[in-house]
Amino acid sequence: MRIADVCAFYTPAGGGVRTYVEAKLRAAPRFGHEMIVIAPGERHEVIKRGPGAVLVTIPSPRLPVDRRYRYFGDEAALHATLDAWRPDHVEASSPWSSATMVGRWQGVATRSLVMHSDPLAAYAYRWLGGVMPIHRIYRCFGWFWRHLRGLGQMFDTVVCANSQLTGRLHDGGIANSETIRMGVESGLFSPSLRSHSLREQALCALGLDASATLLIGVGRFSAEKRWNMVLRAAGEIARRRPVGMLLVGDGSKRFGLELLANRTKQVAVLPRIEDRNQLARLLASADALVHGCEAETFCMVAAEARASGIPLIVPDCGAALDQLVPGGGAVFRAASQISLERAIGRFIDRGPELQRAAATRASGGRTMDEHFCELFARYEALAPQRAVQPAARVEIIPELVLARSAAMGS
């Protein structure tokens, strides 16, 4: 099959979605498919990423709320790109305007909407959850549910990475939603990468010795990730107990998070780690991953931490909770700093090493290849529902092909 992924959330400076897209570009040819990722960019480019793997960018405006990202603003250009590549299957990965554009495209390819975001949890529940019950929030955002139901009718399937989101979509009237769980890169994250010297160096930089507890957070610095709550909780705990916290990433909220971290010597904000092997080593060397966001659709970093054999401290709803193993971490009430502080305290009191042992025993998890095998098989099963046109080869214009490595942006 030739699969086109209209990926509004892809950017070389991105987080989990970028990691997922890069893995998909590598995986599709191994499973006998072509993968064309179509993303908003600064200019038109056709970038060959390997045999059967191409990244196409369409000139697009910047997203005002986070200028590292762009959004599809030219429906005709997007349709023309899809017409040129003539895919057998088209994915849309944002439930906003780009999905509507894909739905209105006149091609005969089968289509899937992959829910890489959960807007109601990320925005509506976060903004209003403290002042009104969920059923009232549902009523206030009835317009969005109508929008989602309309998208459900435009697409053959709506793919979710966790059953909680699938259940909410079913309850909201999107009957063709289904769960296809994601996974992590095989062979990259492992408990065997734990480095006692790296752990001690990190604690020493925070003014602590090896007997202290080292917490780590990794992700995009945006409001829905609740890193400000995580840093405040870690800072409060550090006043009373020997605890250090490293937060690794980048994003629009960096300046505020750095100001917050400067109040406590035991908390530090680090740049995003480009080298995935270096990140895997740091993750495996921490005592626990702390994650604050209850709106994750999969939570790639929690899955990577699980594969690294470290305990998790995660909210009581959202996809990060799916990665918690019995005896391998703690749960806190979503959006509650006090509950998070208590969860960190419980984690320390129960013994980090005992919980690490439990996490290590359950560190296998699902691989990215297992996910793609199931996903692509699902797309192939959709084909008989429509008369699929043969995929015509598109000759890549030489001057538009940039000689970049397959790891660009990873």
Secondary structure, DSSP 8 states (H G I E B T S, - for coil): -EEEEE-TT--TT-SHHHHHHHHHHHHHHHTT-EEEEEEEESS-EEEEEETTEEEEEEE--B-TT-TT-B----HHHHHHHHHHH--SEEEE--SSHHHHHHHH-----EEEEE----HIIIIIHHHHTTTS-HHHHHHHTHHHHHHHHHHHHHSSEEEESSHHHHHHHHHTT-TTEEE----B-TTT--GGG--HHHHHHHHHHTT--TTSEEEEEEEE-SGGGTHHHHHHHHHHHHHHS-EEEEEEEESTTHHHHHHHHTT-TTEEEE-----HHHHHHHHHHSSEEE---S--SS-HHHHHHHHTT--EEEESSSGGGGG--TTSEEEE-TT-HHHHHHHHHHHHHH-HHHHHHHHHHT----BHHHHHHHHHHHHHHHGGGS-----------GGG-----TTTT-
